[in-house]
Amino acid sequence: YKARTKLCLEAHVSTAKGGGSVLAHVKAHVSATPEECVAYVMGSCTPVYFEDTEGEGVTTLPIVVLNNHHNVGCGRYSLPYPLKDREVVTSQIWEKDGRGSYFVAQISTETPLFPLDDERYTRMKLTRAVTITSVSATTSCVDIVGFTSLEGNIPSRVNNTFTIPANIATPMNMQRFFASIKDPASYRAETARELGLVLVWLLLPLRKNKAEFRKFVTDEIGRISVLRRAQAKYRVLDELLLNILRNEMSKADLNIRSPLASLTGNEAARIGSAFASIIVTNATPANAVDEYLRVFPAVRDLAKEFPWFVPMLSAIAQELLHDSSLGVAVRAYGTAAMSIMDQASDTYVIYLLFQEGRTGIAFAFACMIAANLLFQVLIVGINFRKKEKHRRRTIVLELLSIVTFIKHGWDAYKVASGETKEQGVAFEPLQEMAFVKNAELFSEALPGLVLQMIAFTTSATRSKAMFGSILISAGSAALISTCTTYDMDTSPVKRKESPAIYGIVPDHGRTRAFFSMFFISFLQIMARALTCALLGVTNATWLMTYLLADAGIFITYKSARRDLVYFVCMPISAAVPFSLFFRVVVKTIVDFSGNLTLRNPFEVGGTYFTFTLLTTQVAMIVVAGVYNEHAGGANKLDAALVTGGAWALSAAWAGVFLFFIAFQ
């Protein structure tokens, strides 16, 4: 059994054969001291709280204290008709060990203190061991192992429906309780994140019933101290949170500029509804929250006045992004589908080339695909070779994603799910995704596109399938480049670390910026690939001379600026070849895709980046003339088509680029 929430560190459930009993192990962090957690488990601090939540089907009777370490309590649980309600009488004992941890034993018992009412209740059986240890001054780790049996003649499926959530929910109920009573002044980031996770965990099952959902949000705001105080000052908070947590996709209104003080209920509802669309267009929850704050002044005001709001919202975004069918699905399944479609089209082109007897180009294309897979394997090996937990299993899964061509989708899933860097892993998930994408661009996507264009321009048939494969490959490469740029540029961490480099994507109109960058990259890729293909068809020696001269100018430029050696620390004998290789890799990616992230001074630099973009367009027009003048063969393209196509691509690129710049 897997708990669908990050509130738990671990959650395991096993059921006895034939049903009737459930053994659960659950571990979670709770923002409370160990002593407070012991008081909760022993029932000493919760009667008023449970009276307030009786509508949820749980009733507790006053506990009977036998001594300072031992008490007896009774809990009653309402089950739907025709099932009989259950009750459990537990004897609870706690003790403190020599290391400061606490142990609480709970076991069902029979006692005259709580006589059984056979007409209304059936007695359950329960045995539970709770270990509570201190994590920090204000946080405890609660580890629970418990056995539950509803008793009576109940099918296992019905039994599991009630007992599994009840067993798993114990630490979450603790988190909910302490989030409700904690004083706003003592709220820290960890407590606020915990509150956000609790809200999502409670409310997601109710989303289909709008009336019940609204009532529950209102009740929780009234119950939780920090939300209650904020609601008392700003009466629109309930509408904002209600629509954030509802997470329903709709047309987002991103033009609400009202400050928090003058925000109306209708505006708050529209701002809350916009959160769902912002989530699915960002790679990480942090990026989504950052955009949300930048777009809406009222949300910024709320974040400035209440420090707990942003951590709470980040936790909500993380859970909603993972839960949303349009969140992780768009990133993971969409990226994986695009990658598989690209590989399928490439494979079909290789098949066509073999059919036409052009084995040289076909084998070269296949070698590029193999090189891409090899680069990805190398990245996985470097990244996970020192991973401390489940290293072999992780590497096997990563390799499986590579050979099935879903590595991009798997990386996107990890980033969108909010996975963080584990102990011993070399890269953050976002960095790993960027490295894998750039490796594919350099080793297979871009050179493979040039080979396809060469095959197309020299083919006697020039089939629609081959032309379609060229467009798919160019689109896939452009999407890889654009997503890499967009995800890195919109990262609040990157923007804070290097504000001069990251932040080209504006706070407003990010969808427009994304598509503008995609078409800039697509047209740049088509221009560079067409240049190389036409020059290679005309004279292969001229193509090699052009590429070597282009790379040589860049290396000379970097050497003259004393910036050749890459910034990775290593001996000079290894640093020079390493740097030469990576400078050529970066130069190739920039030449073809115009990746805006690589304009930073560590890579290409702004001046040379601009020079590269412009020379690519000029070179395409010049090479089109060279091809028309010097190329031969029966399958030569029409001169007017080549010249017109080159000028059209260049004009389209310039138009999209100016459009992108105009809206920054």
Salt bridges, closest charged atoms under 4 A:
GLU10 OE1 - HIS12 NE2 3.69
GLU10 OE2 - LYS27 NZ 3.87
ASP52 OD2 - ARG223 NE 2.95
GLU56 OE2 - ARG176 NH2 2.88
GLU87 OE1 - ARG76 NE 2.90
GLU87 OE2 - ARG123 NE 2.65
ASP97 OD2 - ARG99 NH2 3.74
GLU110 OE1 - ARG123 NH1 2.51
ASP143 OD1 - HIS25 NE2 2.82
ASP143 OD2 - LYS27 NZ 3.84
ASP183 OD1 - ARG229 NH2 3.61
GLU190 OE1 - ARG188 NH1 2.73
GLU190 OE2 - ARG193 NH2 3.98
ASP219 OD2 - LYS215 NZ 2.87
GLU220 OE2 - ARG176 NH2 2.54
GLU220 OE2 - ARG223 NH1 2.22
GLU239 OE2 - ARG214 NH1 2.86
ASP253 OD2 - ARG270 NH2 2.54
ASP290 OD2 - ARG294 NE 2.81
ASP290 OD2 - ARG510 NH2 3.92
GLU291 OE1 - ARG510 NH1 3.56
GLU305 OE2 - LYS233 NZ 2.42
ASP323 OD1 - ARG4 NH2 3.14
ASP323 OD2 - ARG207 NH2 2.93
GLU356 OE1 - ARG358 NH1 3.45
GLU398 OE1 - LYS407 NZ 2.22
GLU398 OE2 - LYS414 NZ 2.82
ASP411 OD1 - LYS407 NZ 3.02
ASP411 OD1 - LYS414 NZ 3.67
GLU422 OE1 - LYS387 NZ 3.13
GLU432 OE2 - LYS407 NZ 2.80
GLU432 OE1 - LYS414 NZ 3.05
GLU440 OE1 - HIS408 NE2 2.07
ASP487 OD2 - ARG331 NH1 3.14
ASP489 OD2 - ARG495 NH2 3.48
ASP507 OD1 - ARG294 NH1 3.31
ASP507 OD1 - ARG495 NH1 3.58
ASP507 OD1 - ARG510 NH2 3.94
ASP550 OD2 - ARG528 NH2 3.03
ASP550 OD2 - LYS587 NZ 2.92
ASP563 OD2 - LYS558 NZ 2.80
ASP563 OD1 - ARG583 NH2 3.87
ASP591 OD2 - ARG528 NH2 3.29
ASP591 OD2 - LYS587 NZ 2.61
